[in-house]
Amino acid sequence: METEIRRNLIQIERLENWLRSMTCDSLNNYLTLVSPDHQLLDQIETLIQRWKNGLAALTEQSIAFARDARVALREKDGVTKNSTRWRRCACPQIFLHG
């Protein structure tokens, strides 16, 4: 009896999750068609995602630029990997105390 009830509850839970997903998708599609506010929300979400992607790319480019600048500085000054100046340049003090 208890096993049967648990099995039924699991089936009901699966059905509930499926129904919630279908209802949410359908409602979102409907609101996109008829609601100017919802359309504006979609545009805002798209712009936010573009900003996130742009910032991620900018972060990667900034890190690459800093790395290239350190290498160029070392090459200009003739700093070797065994010198104190190399370690200072490769690992600034702010990162040593973090």
C-alpha positions as CSV (number, residue, x, y, z in Angstrom):
1,M,0.0,0.0,0.0
2,E,2.7,2.5,1.0
3,T,4.8,1.6,-2.0
4,E,1.8,2.1,-4.3
5,I,1.3,5.6,-2.7
6,R,4.9,6.5,-3.2
7,R,4.8,5.4,-6.8
8,N,1.7,7.5,-7.4
9,L,3.3,10.5,-5.7
10,I,6.4,10.2,-8.0
11,Q,4.1,10.1,-11.0
12,I,2.2,13.1,-9.9
13,E,5.4,15.0,-9.2
14,R,6.7,14.2,-12.7
15,L,3.4,15.3,-14.2
16,E,3.4,18.5,-12.2
17,N,6.9,19.4,-13.4
18,W,6.0,18.7,-17.0
19,L,2.8,20.7,-16.7
20,R,4.7,23.6,-15.1
21,S,7.2,23.6,-17.8
22,M,4.6,23.5,-20.6
23,T,2.5,26.2,-18.9
24,C,5.5,28.5,-18.4
25,D,6.7,28.1,-22.0
26,S,3.2,28.7,-23.4
27,L,2.6,31.7,-21.2
28,N,6.0,33.2,-22.1
29,N,5.2,32.7,-25.9
30,Y,1.8,34.3,-25.5
31,L,3.0,37.3,-23.5
32,T,5.8,37.8,-26.1
33,L,3.1,38.2,-28.7
34,V,0.6,40.4,-26.9
35,S,2.4,42.3,-24.1
36,P,4.5,45.4,-25.0
37,D,6.0,45.2,-21.5
38,H,7.0,41.6,-21.9
39,Q,8.5,42.4,-25.3
40,L,10.5,45.2,-23.7
41,L,11.6,42.8,-21.0
42,D,12.9,40.4,-23.7
43,Q,14.8,43.2,-25.3
44,I,16.4,44.2,-22.0
45,E,17.4,40.6,-21.3
46,T,19.0,40.4,-24.7
47,L,20.9,43.6,-24.1
48,I,22.1,42.4,-20.7
49,Q,23.4,39.2,-22.2
50,R,25.3,41.1,-24.8
51,W,26.9,43.3,-22.1
52,K,27.9,40.2,-20.2
53,N,29.4,38.6,-23.3
54,G,31.2,41.9,-24.1
55,L,32.6,42.2,-20.6
56,A,33.8,38.6,-20.6
57,A,35.7,39.2,-23.8
58,L,37.1,42.5,-22.5
59,T,38.3,40.8,-19.4
60,E,40.1,38.2,-21.4
61,Q,41.6,40.9,-23.7
62,S,42.8,42.9,-20.7
63,I,44.5,39.9,-19.1
64,A,46.2,39.2,-22.5
65,F,47.3,42.8,-22.8
66,A,48.7,42.9,-19.3
67,R,50.7,39.7,-20.0
68,D,52.0,41.0,-23.3
69,A,53.0,44.3,-21.7
70,R,54.9,42.5,-18.9
71,V,56.7,40.4,-21.5
72,A,57.6,43.5,-23.6
73,L,58.8,45.3,-20.5
74,R,61.0,42.4,-19.5
75,E,62.4,42.1,-23.0
76,K,63.1,45.8,-23.2
77,D,64.9,45.8,-19.9
78,G,66.7,42.5,-20.5
79,V,65.3,41.0,-17.3
80,T,66.0,37.2,-16.9
81,K,63.8,34.7,-15.2
82,N,66.3,34.3,-12.3
83,S,66.5,38.0,-11.4
84,T,64.6,39.7,-8.6
85,R,63.1,42.1,-11.0
86,W,61.5,39.2,-13.0
87,R,59.7,37.9,-9.8
88,R,58.6,41.4,-8.9
89,C,57.2,42.0,-12.4
90,A,55.6,38.6,-12.7
91,C,54.0,38.6,-9.3
92,P,53.1,42.1,-8.0
93,Q,53.0,42.7,-4.2
94,I,49.3,43.0,-4.2
95,F,49.0,39.3,-5.2
96,L,51.6,38.2,-2.7
97,H,49.6,39.4,0.3
98,G,46.1,38.2,-0.8
